[in-house]
Amino acid sequence: MQLPELPEKLISGRQSAYLGHFLNFGRFSPDEIAQQLQAYAAPAQLHAALEMYRAFPANVQFNQEHRGPNDVPLFVGAGAGSPFAALVPKIADGFRASGFAQVQTGLLPDSIHYLVATILKE
């Protein structure tokens, strides 16, 4: 069950504590952290960021409805320092189970985020 606006009420004014949890990998400078905190200081920006998580149930439904053979080549990667790095093989297996036939994986040095990208061929 989702409670609209509850996360905003709990996080508003506490963005430093909340975002600090995600930014405290020791890889960000104090200036970079301050920039992120400023970006999410306004209620509209915080709301927009949380909308991504609210969309998860609709994403699951959409993905289930669109399973099947898919030849779009994908690259699933994560930064070598990311907490997602260990999940890359599992994420790739999920794409394969959903019908993606061309899935490659890799770790990106000196990075801590993750990505999924299509592979362009010339």
Secondary structure, DSSP 8 states (H G I E B T S, - for coil): ---TTHHHHHHTT-HHHHHHHHH-SS-S-HHHHHHHHHHT-SHHHHHHHHHHHHTHHHHHHHHHHT-S-B---EEEEEETTSTTGGGHHHHHHHHHHTTBS-EEEEEETT---EEEEE----
